[in-house]
Amino acid sequence: MSSRKPLARSIRVLRRSDAFSKGLLIASVLSLGVVVAGIAMRSRITLLLGAGAAFPVTVLSAEEMYLNGWKAGKRRKS
């Protein structure tokens, strides 16, 4: 029984981080959609708002995916 508790806890943590990664990915896609809308509407303000939101969200998403991959790789090796 005691061996199952740490496994269940790690699965819960993994699910949370997956949800966070998915949320960041969705936010980056939506932000890039605002950039495309700004280009299509030829609106500088919309384009700047979309670019301002897309850059940090995309960087956070890439960082989260990199860290999740690194942690998963580290777990497999040990």
N, CA, C and O atoms as a Maestro MAE file, in Angstrom:
{
 s_m_m2io_version
 :::
 2.0.0
}

f_m_ct {
 s_m_title
 :::
 protein
 m_atom[312] {
  # First column is atom index #
  i_m_mmod_type
  r_m_x_coord
  r_m_y_coord
  r_m_z_coord
  i_m_residue_number
  s_m_chain_name
  s_m_pdb_residue_name
  s_m_pdb_atom_name
  i_m_atomic_number
  :::
  1 25 0.805 -1.204 0.000 1 A "MET " " N  " 7
  2 3 0.000 0.000 0.000 1 A "MET " " CA " 6
  3 2 0.849 1.269 0.000 1 A "MET " " C  " 6
  4 15 0.528 2.236 -0.690 1 A "MET " " O  " 8
  5 25 1.918 1.260 0.767 2 A "SER " " N  " 7
  6 3 2.718 2.472 0.881 2 A "SER " " CA " 6
  7 2 3.398 2.836 -0.434 2 A "SER " " C  " 6
  8 15 3.679 4.011 -0.670 2 A "SER " " O  " 8
  9 25 3.668 1.855 -1.298 3 A "SER " " N  " 7
  10 3 4.310 2.155 -2.575 3 A "SER " " CA " 6
  11 2 3.332 2.813 -3.546 3 A "SER " " C  " 6
  12 15 3.760 3.490 -4.481 3 A "SER " " O  " 8
  13 25 2.061 2.632 -3.347 4 A "ARG " " N  " 7
  14 3 1.079 3.226 -4.247 4 A "ARG " " CA " 6
  15 2 0.862 4.713 -3.966 4 A "ARG " " C  " 6
  16 15 0.553 5.469 -4.887 4 A "ARG " " O  " 8
  17 25 1.013 5.132 -2.754 5 A "LYS " " N  " 7
  18 3 0.758 6.536 -2.427 5 A "LYS " " CA " 6
  19 2 1.715 7.481 -3.151 5 A "LYS " " C  " 6
  20 15 1.244 8.462 -3.725 5 A "LYS " " O  " 8
  21 25 3.030 7.246 -3.158 6 A "PRO " " N  " 7
  22 3 3.896 8.155 -3.906 6 A "PRO " " CA " 6
  23 2 3.594 8.145 -5.406 6 A "PRO " " C  " 6
  24 15 3.684 9.184 -6.061 6 A "PRO " " O  " 8
  25 25 3.239 6.988 -5.950 7 A "LEU " " N  " 7
  26 3 2.896 6.903 -7.362 7 A "LEU " " CA " 6
  27 2 1.654 7.735 -7.673 7 A "LEU " " C  " 6
  28 15 1.622 8.474 -8.657 7 A "LEU " " O  " 8
  29 25 0.645 7.608 -6.838 8 A "ALA " " N  " 7
  30 3 -0.580 8.386 -7.044 8 A "ALA " " CA " 6
  31 2 -0.306 9.875 -6.932 8 A "ALA " " C  " 6
  32 15 -0.859 10.672 -7.691 8 A "ALA " " O  " 8
  33 25 0.550 10.253 -5.983 9 A "ARG " " N  " 7
  34 3 0.887 11.655 -5.813 9 A "ARG " " CA " 6
  35 2 1.625 12.177 -7.044 9 A "ARG " " C  " 6
  36 15 1.349 13.290 -7.491 9 A "ARG " " O  " 8
  37 25 2.555 11.404 -7.601 10 A "SER " " N  " 7
  38 3 3.298 11.849 -8.776 10 A "SER " " CA " 6
  39 2 2.392 11.930 -9.998 10 A "SER " " C  " 6
  40 15 2.577 12.798 -10.850 10 A "SER " " O  " 8
  41 25 1.414 11.031 -10.091 11 A "ILE " " N  " 7
  42 3 0.471 11.090 -11.207 11 A "ILE " " CA " 6
  43 2 -0.378 12.359 -11.106 11 A "ILE " " C  " 6
  44 15 -0.648 13.006 -12.118 11 A "ILE " " O  " 8
  45 25 -0.801 12.718 -9.888 12 A "ARG " " N  " 7
  46 3 -1.570 13.955 -9.716 12 A "ARG " " CA " 6
  47 2 -0.744 15.165 -10.114 12 A "ARG " " C  " 6
  48 15 -1.256 16.069 -10.775 12 A "ARG " " O  " 8
  49 25 0.522 15.200 -9.727 13 A "VAL " " N  " 7
  50 3 1.391 16.328 -10.075 13 A "VAL " " CA " 6
  51 2 1.568 16.403 -11.581 13 A "VAL " " C  " 6
  52 15 1.555 17.491 -12.157 13 A "VAL " " O  " 8
  53 25 1.733 15.252 -12.224 14 A "LEU " " N  " 7
  54 3 1.896 15.217 -13.673 14 A "LEU " " CA " 6
  55 2 0.647 15.716 -14.375 14 A "LEU " " C  " 6
  56 15 0.734 16.446 -15.362 14 A "LEU " " O  " 8
  57 25 -0.509 15.327 -13.873 15 A "ARG " " N  " 7
  58 3 -1.753 15.794 -14.479 15 A "ARG " " CA " 6
  59 2 -1.883 17.304 -14.362 15 A "ARG " " C  " 6
  60 15 -2.315 17.973 -15.301 15 A "ARG " " O  " 8
  61 25 -1.507 17.839 -13.202 16 A "ARG " " N  " 7
  62 3 -1.583 19.291 -13.023 16 A "ARG " " CA " 6
  63 2 -0.650 19.999 -13.997 16 A "ARG " " C  " 6
  64 15 -1.034 20.995 -14.609 16 A "ARG " " O  " 8
  65 25 0.559 19.499 -14.143 17 A "SER " " N  " 7
  66 3 1.501 20.172 -15.026 17 A "SER " " CA " 6
  67 2 1.066 20.025 -16.475 17 A "SER " " C  " 6
  68 15 1.278 20.936 -17.275 17 A "SER " " O  " 8
  69 25 0.457 18.886 -16.832 18 A "ASP " " N  " 7
  70 3 -0.053 18.737 -18.188 18 A "ASP " " CA " 6
  71 2 -1.156 19.746 -18.464 18 A "ASP " " C  " 6
  72 15 -1.204 20.336 -19.544 18 A "ASP " " O  " 8
  73 25 -2.040 19.947 -17.498 19 A "ALA " " N  " 7
  74 3 -3.112 20.923 -17.667 19 A "ALA " " CA " 6
  75 2 -2.535 22.325 -17.809 19 A "ALA " " C  " 6
  76 15 -3.030 23.127 -18.600 19 A "ALA " " O  " 8
  77 25 -1.489 22.619 -17.044 20 A "PHE " " N  " 7
  78 3 -0.845 23.922 -17.132 20 A "PHE " " CA " 6
  79 2 -0.219 24.102 -18.512 20 A "PHE " " C  " 6
  80 15 -0.338 25.169 -19.115 20 A "PHE " " O  " 8
  81 25 0.446 23.067 -19.013 21 A "SER " " N  " 7
  82 3 1.065 23.130 -20.340 21 A "SER " " CA " 6
  83 2 0.011 23.314 -21.421 21 A "SER " " C  " 6
  84 15 0.193 24.108 -22.345 21 A "SER " " O  " 8
  85 25 -1.088 22.583 -21.307 22 A "LYS " " N  " 7
  86 3 -2.160 22.712 -22.291 22 A "LYS " " CA " 6
  87 2 -2.759 24.110 -22.251 22 A "LYS " " C  " 6
  88 15 -3.066 24.691 -23.292 22 A "LYS " " O  " 8
  89 25 -2.922 24.646 -21.054 23 A "GLY " " N  " 7
  90 3 -3.457 26.002 -20.928 23 A "GLY " " CA " 6
  91 2 -2.541 27.035 -21.552 23 A "GLY " " C  " 6
  92 15 -3.001 27.964 -22.217 23 A "GLY " " O  " 8
  93 25 -1.249 26.874 -21.339 24 A "LEU " " N  " 7
  94 3 -0.295 27.796 -21.948 24 A "LEU " " CA " 6
  95 2 -0.301 27.672 -23.468 24 A "LEU " " C  " 6
  96 15 -0.216 28.674 -24.178 24 A "LEU " " O  " 8
  97 25 -0.399 26.454 -23.959 25 A "LEU " " N  " 7
  98 3 -0.429 26.246 -25.401 25 A "LEU " " CA " 6
  99 2 -1.670 26.878 -26.014 25 A "LEU " " C  " 6
  100 15 -1.585 27.515 -27.065 25 A "LEU " " O  " 8
  101 25 -2.808 26.712 -25.377 26 A "ILE " " N  " 7
  102 3 -4.048 27.321 -25.870 26 A "ILE " " CA " 6
  103 2 -3.939 28.844 -25.835 26 A "ILE " " C  " 6
  104 15 -4.376 29.520 -26.767 26 A "ILE " " O  " 8
  105 25 -3.358 29.385 -24.764 27 A "ALA " " N  " 7
  106 3 -3.209 30.836 -24.661 27 A "ALA " " CA " 6
  107 2 -2.272 31.368 -25.740 27 A "ALA " " C  " 6
  108 15 -2.510 32.445 -26.287 27 A "ALA " " O  " 8
  109 25 -1.215 30.632 -26.051 28 A "SER " " N  " 7
  110 3 -0.295 31.113 -27.085 28 A "SER " " CA " 6
  111 2 -0.958 31.070 -28.459 28 A "SER " " C  " 6
  112 15 -0.750 31.969 -29.274 28 A "SER " " O  " 8
  113 25 -1.760 30.026 -28.723 29 A "VAL " " N  " 7
  114 3 -2.471 29.953 -30.004 29 A "VAL " " CA " 6
  115 2 -3.480 31.085 -30.117 29 A "VAL " " C  " 6
  116 15 -3.605 31.700 -31.176 29 A "VAL " " O  " 8
  117 25 -4.198 31.365 -29.043 30 A "LEU " " N  " 7
  118 3 -5.163 32.472 -29.077 30 A "LEU " " CA " 6
  119 2 -4.459 33.814 -29.270 30 A "LEU " " C  " 6
  120 15 -4.951 34.673 -30.002 30 A "LEU " " O  " 8
  121 25 -3.310 33.995 -28.617 31 A "SER " " N  " 7
  122 3 -2.564 35.244 -28.771 31 A "SER " " CA " 6
  123 2 -2.063 35.406 -30.198 31 A "SER " " C  " 6
  124 15 -2.098 36.503 -30.756 31 A "SER " " O  " 8
  125 25 -1.601 34.315 -30.781 32 A "LEU " " N  " 7
  126 3 -1.158 34.388 -32.176 32 A "LEU " " CA " 6
  127 2 -2.341 34.643 -33.105 32 A "LEU " " C  " 6
  128 15 -2.183 35.266 -34.156 32 A "LEU " " O  " 8
  129 25 -3.525 34.165 -32.723 33 A "GLY " " N  " 7
  130 3 -4.732 34.473 -33.490 33 A "GLY " " CA " 6
  131 2 -5.050 35.957 -33.455 33 A "GLY " " C  " 6
  132 15 -5.512 36.515 -34.450 33 A "GLY " " O  " 8
  133 25 -4.811 36.596 -32.334 34 A "VAL " " N  " 7
  134 3 -5.016 38.049 -32.232 34 A "VAL " " CA " 6
  135 2 -4.014 38.773 -33.132 34 A "VAL " " C  " 6
  136 15 -4.358 39.782 -33.749 34 A "VAL " " O  " 8
  137 25 -2.785 38.271 -33.213 35 A "VAL " " N  " 7
  138 3 -1.787 38.869 -34.109 35 A "VAL " " CA " 6
  139 2 -2.265 38.771 -35.555 35 A "VAL " " C  " 6
  140 15 -2.189 39.744 -36.304 35 A "VAL " " O  " 8
  141 25 -2.755 37.603 -35.943 36 A "VAL " " N  " 7
  142 3 -3.251 37.413 -37.310 36 A "VAL " " CA " 6
  143 2 -4.446 38.321 -37.571 36 A "VAL " " C  " 6
  144 15 -4.568 38.896 -38.653 36 A "VAL " " O  " 8
  145 25 -5.326 38.451 -36.583 37 A "ALA " " N  " 7
  146 3 -6.480 39.343 -36.737 37 A "ALA " " CA " 6
  147 2 -6.021 40.791 -36.893 37 A "ALA " " C  " 6
  148 15 -6.587 41.551 -37.678 37 A "ALA " " O  " 8
  149 25 -4.983 41.164 -36.132 38 A "GLY " " N  " 7
  150 3 -4.452 42.528 -36.256 38 A "GLY " " CA " 6
  151 2 -3.875 42.786 -37.631 38 A "GLY " " C  " 6
  152 15 -4.032 43.876 -38.181 38 A "GLY " " O  " 8
  153 25 -3.203 41.780 -38.193 39 A "ILE " " N  " 7
  154 3 -2.654 41.925 -39.546 39 A "ILE " " CA " 6
  155 2 -3.791 42.015 -40.562 39 A "ILE " " C  " 6
  156 15 -3.764 42.852 -41.464 39 A "ILE " " O  " 8
  157 25 -4.794 41.142 -40.406 40 A "ALA " " N  " 7
  158 3 -5.917 41.124 -41.342 40 A "ALA " " CA " 6
  159 2 -6.717 42.423 -41.285 40 A "ALA " " C  " 6
  160 15 -7.169 42.916 -42.318 40 A "ALA " " O  " 8
  161 25 -6.892 42.973 -40.101 41 A "MET " " N  " 7
  162 3 -7.667 44.209 -39.953 41 A "MET " " CA " 6
  163 2 -6.810 45.447 -40.192 41 A "MET " " C  " 6
  164 15 -7.321 46.566 -40.236 41 A "MET " " O  " 8
  165 25 -5.521 45.244 -40.342 42 A "ARG " " N  " 7
  166 3 -4.558 46.344 -40.495 42 A "ARG " " CA " 6
  167 2 -4.655 47.323 -39.330 42 A "ARG " " C  " 6
  168 15 -4.623 48.541 -39.503 42 A "ARG " " O  " 8
  169 25 -4.775 46.748 -38.146 43 A "SER " " N  " 7
  170 3 -4.875 47.538 -36.934 43 A "SER " " CA " 6
  171 2 -3.587 47.370 -36.130 43 A "SER " " C  " 6
  172 15 -3.271 46.274 -35.667 43 A "SER " " O  " 8
  173 25 -2.862 48.446 -35.975 44 A "ARG " " N  " 7
  174 3 -1.588 48.383 -35.246 44 A "ARG " " CA " 6
  175 2 -1.804 48.060 -33.775 44 A "ARG " " C  " 6
  176 15 -1.022 47.323 -33.175 44 A "ARG " " O  " 8
  177 25 -2.860 48.610 -33.199 45 A "ILE " " N  " 7
  178 3 -3.111 48.380 -31.768 45 A "ILE " " CA " 6
  179 2 -3.403 46.902 -31.507 45 A "ILE " " C  " 6
  180 15 -2.864 46.317 -30.567 45 A "ILE " " O  " 8
  181 25 -4.258 46.299 -32.340 46 A "THR " " N  " 7
  182 3 -4.567 44.879 -32.174 46 A "THR " " CA " 6
  183 2 -3.326 44.033 -32.375 46 A "THR " " C  " 6
  184 15 -3.094 43.076 -31.636 46 A "THR " " O  " 8
  185 25 -2.530 44.382 -33.370 47 A "LEU " " N  " 7
  186 3 -1.297 43.646 -33.638 47 A "LEU " " CA " 6
  187 2 -0.334 43.733 -32.462 47 A "LEU " " C  " 6
  188 15 0.253 42.728 -32.062 47 A "LEU " " O  " 8
  189 25 -0.171 44.933 -31.905 48 A "LEU " " N  " 7
  190 3 0.733 45.102 -30.765 48 A "LEU " " CA " 6
  191 2 0.224 44.389 -29.510 48 A "LEU " " C  " 6
  192 15 1.012 43.808 -28.763 48 A "LEU " " O  " 8
  193 25 -1.100 44.433 -29.276 49 A "LEU " " N  " 7
  194 3 -1.664 43.713 -28.132 49 A "LEU " " CA " 6
  195 2 -1.449 42.208 -28.272 49 A "LEU " " C  " 6
  196 15 -1.076 41.535 -27.312 49 A "LEU " " O  " 8
  197 25 -1.685 41.691 -29.462 50 A "GLY " " N  " 7
  198 3 -1.487 40.257 -29.690 50 A "GLY " " CA " 6
  199 2 -0.039 39.855 -29.554 50 A "GLY " " C  " 6
  200 15 0.270 38.829 -28.948 50 A "GLY " " O  " 8
  201 25 0.856 40.656 -30.114 51 A "ALA " " N  " 7
  202 3 2.286 40.341 -30.030 51 A "ALA " " CA " 6
  203 2 2.774 40.455 -28.588 51 A "ALA " " C  " 6
  204 15 3.591 39.650 -28.142 51 A "ALA " " O  " 8
  205 25 2.281 41.441 -27.868 52 A "GLY " " N  " 7
  206 3 2.672 41.609 -26.471 52 A "GLY " " CA " 6
  207 2 2.223 40.447 -25.608 52 A "GLY " " C  " 6
  208 15 2.911 40.079 -24.656 52 A "GLY " " O  " 8
  209 25 1.073 39.862 -25.930 53 A "ALA " " N  " 7
  210 3 0.586 38.702 -25.178 53 A "ALA " " CA " 6
  211 2 1.212 37.411 -25.682 53 A "ALA " " C  " 6
  212 15 1.470 36.501 -24.894 53 A "ALA " " O  " 8
  213 25 1.457 37.321 -26.986 54 A "ALA " " N  " 7
  214 3 1.955 36.065 -27.566 54 A "ALA " " CA " 6
  215 2 3.378 35.764 -27.149 54 A "ALA " " C  " 6
  216 15 3.710 34.607 -26.889 54 A "ALA " " O  " 8
  217 25 4.223 36.770 -27.080 55 A "PHE " " N  " 7
  218 3 5.635 36.501 -26.785 55 A "PHE " " CA " 6
  219 2 5.845 35.870 -25.409 55 A "PHE " " C  " 6
  220 15 6.436 34.793 -25.340 55 A "PHE " " O  " 8
  221 25 5.392 36.484 -24.305 56 A "PRO " " N  " 7
  222 3 5.652 35.851 -23.005 56 A "PRO " " CA " 6
  223 2 4.935 34.517 -22.817 56 A "PRO " " C  " 6
  224 15 5.466 33.612 -22.174 56 A "PRO " " O  " 8
  225 25 3.732 34.392 -23.375 57 A "VAL " " N  " 7
  226 3 2.994 33.136 -23.235 57 A "VAL " " CA " 6
  227 2 3.704 32.028 -23.998 57 A "VAL " " C  " 6
  228 15 3.787 30.900 -23.512 57 A "VAL " " O  " 8
  229 25 4.217 32.332 -25.191 58 A "THR " " N  " 7
  230 3 4.931 31.332 -25.973 58 A "THR " " CA " 6
  231 2 6.229 30.933 -25.288 58 A "THR " " C  " 6
  232 15 6.595 29.758 -25.288 58 A "THR " " O  " 8
  233 25 6.926 31.897 -24.707 59 A "VAL " " N  " 7
  234 3 8.167 31.585 -23.983 59 A "VAL " " CA " 6
  235 2 7.862 30.711 -22.769 59 A "VAL " " C  " 6
  236 15 8.571 29.738 -22.514 59 A "VAL " " O  " 8
  237 25 6.815 31.052 -22.018 60 A "LEU " " N  " 7
  238 3 6.432 30.227 -20.868 60 A "LEU " " CA " 6
  239 2 6.029 28.816 -21.290 60 A "LEU " " C  " 6
  240 15 6.369 27.841 -20.619 60 A "LEU " " O  " 8
  241 25 5.309 28.711 -22.398 61 A "SER " " N  " 7
  242 3 4.883 27.407 -22.884 61 A "SER " " CA " 6
  243 2 6.087 26.558 -23.290 61 A "SER " " C  " 6
  244 15 6.160 25.375 -22.958 61 A "SER " " O  " 8
  245 25 7.019 27.161 -24.000 62 A "ALA " " N  " 7
  246 3 8.221 26.432 -24.411 62 A "ALA " " CA " 6
  247 2 9.043 26.011 -23.198 62 A "ALA " " C  " 6
  248 15 9.572 24.901 -23.155 62 A "ALA " " O  " 8
  249 25 9.147 26.895 -22.220 63 A "GLU " " N  " 7
  250 3 9.896 26.570 -21.011 63 A "GLU " " CA " 6
  251 2 9.238 25.417 -20.253 63 A "GLU " " C  " 6
  252 15 9.922 24.517 -19.763 63 A "GLU " " O  " 8
  253 25 7.925 25.450 -20.162 64 A "GLU " " N  " 7
  254 3 7.201 24.394 -19.453 64 A "GLU " " CA " 6
  255 2 7.368 23.050 -20.150 64 A "GLU " " C  " 6
  256 15 7.561 22.027 -19.494 64 A "GLU " " O  " 8
  257 25 7.292 23.053 -21.494 65 A "MET " " N  " 7
  258 3 7.465 21.801 -22.222 65 A "MET " " CA " 6
  259 2 8.891 21.283 -22.077 65 A "MET " " C  " 6
  260 15 9.101 20.077 -21.942 65 A "MET " " O  " 8
  261 25 9.867 22.177 -22.103 66 A "TYR " " N  " 7
  262 3 11.258 21.770 -21.934 66 A "TYR " " CA " 6
  263 2 11.489 21.171 -20.547 66 A "TYR " " C  " 6
  264 15 12.119 20.122 -20.413 66 A "TYR " " O  " 8
  265 25 10.978 21.842 -19.524 67 A "LEU " " N  " 7
  266 3 11.171 21.343 -18.164 67 A "LEU " " CA " 6
  267 2 10.457 20.015 -17.941 67 A "LEU " " C  " 6
  268 15 10.992 19.133 -17.268 67 A "LEU " " O  " 8
  269 25 9.259 19.861 -18.495 68 A "ASN " " N  " 7
  270 3 8.548 18.586 -18.359 68 A "ASN " " CA " 6
  271 2 9.312 17.473 -19.046 68 A "ASN " " C  " 6
  272 15 9.406 16.365 -18.518 68 A "ASN " " O  " 8
  273 25 9.856 17.754 -20.217 69 A "GLY " " N  " 7
  274 3 10.639 16.748 -20.927 69 A "GLY " " CA " 6
  275 2 11.908 16.408 -20.178 69 A "GLY " " C  " 6
  276 15 12.304 15.244 -20.118 69 A "GLY " " O  " 8
  277 25 12.549 17.412 -19.606 70 A "TRP " " N  " 7
  278 3 13.792 17.188 -18.864 70 A "TRP " " CA " 6
  279 2 13.524 16.353 -17.615 70 A "TRP " " C  " 6
  280 15 14.276 15.431 -17.299 70 A "TRP " " O  " 8
  281 25 12.449 16.686 -16.913 71 A "LYS " " N  " 7
  282 3 12.110 15.932 -15.703 71 A "LYS " " CA " 6
  283 2 11.753 14.488 -16.047 71 A "LYS " " C  " 6
  284 15 12.144 13.564 -15.333 71 A "LYS " " O  " 8
  285 25 11.012 14.292 -17.134 72 A "ALA " " N  " 7
  286 3 10.634 12.932 -17.531 72 A "ALA " " CA " 6
  287 2 11.881 12.139 -17.930 72 A "ALA " " C  " 6
  288 15 12.002 10.960 -17.595 72 A "ALA " " O  " 8
  289 25 12.802 12.783 -18.641 73 A "GLY " " N  " 7
  290 3 14.037 12.110 -19.032 73 A "GLY " " CA " 6
  291 2 14.897 11.782 -17.839 73 A "GLY " " C  " 6
  292 15 15.534 10.729 -17.799 73 A "GLY " " O  " 8
  293 25 14.923 12.668 -16.868 74 A "LYS " " N  " 7
  294 3 15.722 12.428 -15.673 74 A "LYS " " CA " 6
  295 2 15.144 11.268 -14.871 74 A "LYS " " C  " 6
  296 15 15.894 10.476 -14.299 74 A "LYS " " O  " 8
  297 25 13.819 11.161 -14.825 75 A "ARG " " N  " 7
  298 3 13.179 10.070 -14.094 75 A "ARG " " CA " 6
  299 2 13.460 8.730 -14.759 75 A "ARG " " C  " 6
  300 15 13.649 7.723 -14.076 75 A "ARG " " O  " 8
  301 25 13.487 8.714 -16.098 76 A "ARG " " N  " 7
  302 3 13.728 7.463 -16.798 76 A "ARG " " CA " 6
  303 2 15.144 6.953 -16.579 76 A "ARG " " C  " 6
  304 15 15.362 5.747 -16.463 76 A "ARG " " O  " 8
  305 25 16.104 7.864 -16.521 77 A "LYS " " N  " 7
  306 3 17.507 7.458 -16.374 77 A "LYS " " CA " 6
  307 2 17.797 6.861 -15.009 77 A "LYS " " C  " 6
  308 15 18.589 5.925 -14.899 77 A "LYS " " O  " 8
  309 25 17.167 7.387 -13.969 78 A "SER " " N  " 7
  310 3 17.473 6.908 -12.618 78 A "SER " " CA " 6
  311 2 16.638 5.744 -12.187 78 A "SER " " C  " 6
  312 15 16.798 5.248 -11.071 78 A "SER " " O  " 8
  :::
 }
 m_bond[311] {
  # First column is bond index #
  i_m_from
  i_m_to
  i_m_order
  :::
  1 1 2 1
  2 2 3 1
  3 3 4 2
  4 3 5 1
  5 5 6 1
  6 6 7 1
  7 7 8 2
  8 7 9 1
  9 9 10 1
  10 10 11 1
  11 11 12 2
  12 11 13 1
  13 13 14 1
  14 14 15 1
  15 15 16 2
  16 15 17 1
  17 17 18 1
  18 18 19 1
  19 19 20 2
  20 19 21 1
  21 21 22 1
  22 22 23 1
  23 23 24 2
  24 23 25 1
  25 25 26 1
  26 26 27 1
  27 27 28 2
  28 27 29 1
  29 29 30 1
  30 30 31 1
  31 31 32 2
  32 31 33 1
  33 33 34 1
  34 34 35 1
  35 35 36 2
  36 35 37 1
  37 37 38 1
  38 38 39 1
  39 39 40 2
  40 39 41 1
  41 41 42 1
  42 42 43 1
  43 43 44 2
  44 43 45 1
  45 45 46 1
  46 46 47 1
  47 47 48 2
  48 47 49 1
  49 49 50 1
  50 50 51 1
  51 51 52 2
  52 51 53 1
  53 53 54 1
  54 54 55 1
  55 55 56 2
  56 55 57 1
  57 57 58 1
  58 58 59 1
  59 59 60 2
  60 59 61 1
  61 61 62 1
  62 62 63 1
  63 63 64 2
  64 63 65 1
  65 65 66 1
  66 66 67 1
  67 67 68 2
  68 67 69 1
  69 69 70 1
  70 70 71 1
  71 71 72 2
  72 71 73 1
  73 73 74 1
  74 74 75 1
  75 75 76 2
  76 75 77 1
  77 77 78 1
  78 78 79 1
  79 79 80 2
  80 79 81 1
  81 81 82 1
  82 82 83 1
  83 83 84 2
  84 83 85 1
  85 85 86 1
  86 86 87 1
  87 87 88 2
  88 87 89 1
  89 89 90 1
  90 90 91 1
  91 91 92 2
  92 91 93 1
  93 93 94 1
  94 94 95 1
  95 95 96 2
  96 95 97 1
  97 97 98 1
  98 98 99 1
  99 99 100 2
  100 99 101 1
  101 101 102 1
  102 102 103 1
  103 103 104 2
  104 103 105 1
  105 105 106 1
  106 106 107 1
  107 107 108 2
  108 107 109 1
  109 109 110 1
  110 110 111 1
  111 111 112 2
  112 111 113 1
  113 113 114 1
  114 114 115 1
  115 115 116 2
  116 115 117 1
  117 117 118 1
  118 118 119 1
  119 119 120 2
  120 119 121 1
  121 121 122 1
  122 122 123 1
  123 123 124 2
  124 123 125 1
  125 125 126 1
  126 126 127 1
  127 127 128 2
  128 127 129 1
  129 129 130 1
  130 130 131 1
  131 131 132 2
  132 131 133 1
  133 133 134 1
  134 134 135 1
  135 135 136 2
  136 135 137 1
  137 137 138 1
  138 138 139 1
  139 139 140 2
  140 139 141 1
  141 141 142 1
  142 142 143 1
  143 143 144 2
  144 143 145 1
  145 145 146 1
  146 146 147 1
  147 147 148 2
  148 147 149 1
  149 149 150 1
  150 150 151 1
  151 151 152 2
  152 151 153 1
  153 153 154 1
  154 154 155 1
  155 155 156 2
  156 155 157 1
  157 157 158 1
  158 158 159 1
  159 159 160 2
  160 159 161 1
  161 161 162 1
  162 162 163 1
  163 163 164 2
  164 163 165 1
  165 165 166 1
  166 166 167 1
  167 167 168 2
  168 167 169 1
  169 169 170 1
  170 170 171 1
  171 171 172 2
  172 171 173 1
  173 173 174 1
  174 174 175 1
  175 175 176 2
  176 175 177 1
  177 177 178 1
  178 178 179 1
  179 179 180 2
  180 179 181 1
  181 181 182 1
  182 182 183 1
  183 183 184 2
  184 183 185 1
  185 185 186 1
  186 186 187 1
  187 187 188 2
  188 187 189 1
  189 189 190 1
  190 190 191 1
  191 191 192 2
  192 191 193 1
  193 193 194 1
  194 194 195 1
  195 195 196 2
  196 195 197 1
  197 197 198 1
  198 198 199 1
  199 199 200 2
  200 199 201 1
  201 201 202 1
  202 202 203 1
  203 203 204 2
  204 203 205 1
  205 205 206 1
  206 206 207 1
  207 207 208 2
  208 207 209 1
  209 209 210 1
  210 210 211 1
  211 211 212 2
  212 211 213 1
  213 213 214 1
  214 214 215 1
  215 215 216 2
  216 215 217 1
  217 217 218 1
  218 218 219 1
  219 219 220 2
  220 219 221 1
  221 221 222 1
  222 222 223 1
  223 223 224 2
  224 223 225 1
  225 225 226 1
  226 226 227 1
  227 227 228 2
  228 227 229 1
  229 229 230 1
  230 230 231 1
  231 231 232 2
  232 231 233 1
  233 233 234 1
  234 234 235 1
  235 235 236 2
  236 235 237 1
  237 237 238 1
  238 238 239 1
  239 239 240 2
  240 239 241 1
  241 241 242 1
  242 242 243 1
  243 243 244 2
  244 243 245 1
  245 245 246 1
  246 246 247 1
  247 247 248 2
  248 247 249 1
  249 249 250 1
  250 250 251 1
  251 251 252 2
  252 251 253 1
  253 253 254 1
  254 254 255 1
  255 255 256 2
  256 255 257 1
  257 257 258 1
  258 258 259 1
  259 259 260 2
  260 259 261 1
  261 261 262 1
  262 262 263 1
  263 263 264 2
  264 263 265 1
  265 265 266 1
  266 266 267 1
  267 267 268 2
  268 267 269 1
  269 269 270 1
  270 270 271 1
  271 271 272 2
  272 271 273 1
  273 273 274 1
  274 274 275 1
  275 275 276 2
  276 275 277 1
  277 277 278 1
  278 278 279 1
  279 279 280 2
  280 279 281 1
  281 281 282 1
  282 282 283 1
  283 283 284 2
  284 283 285 1
  285 285 286 1
  286 286 287 1
  287 287 288 2
  288 287 289 1
  289 289 290 1
  290 290 291 1
  291 291 292 2
  292 291 293 1
  293 293 294 1
  294 294 295 1
  295 295 296 2
  296 295 297 1
  297 297 298 1
  298 298 299 1
  299 299 300 2
  300 299 301 1
  301 301 302 1
  302 302 303 1
  303 303 304 2
  304 303 305 1
  305 305 306 1
  306 306 307 1
  307 307 308 2
  308 307 309 1
  309 309 310 1
  310 310 311 1
  311 311 312 2
  :::
 }
}
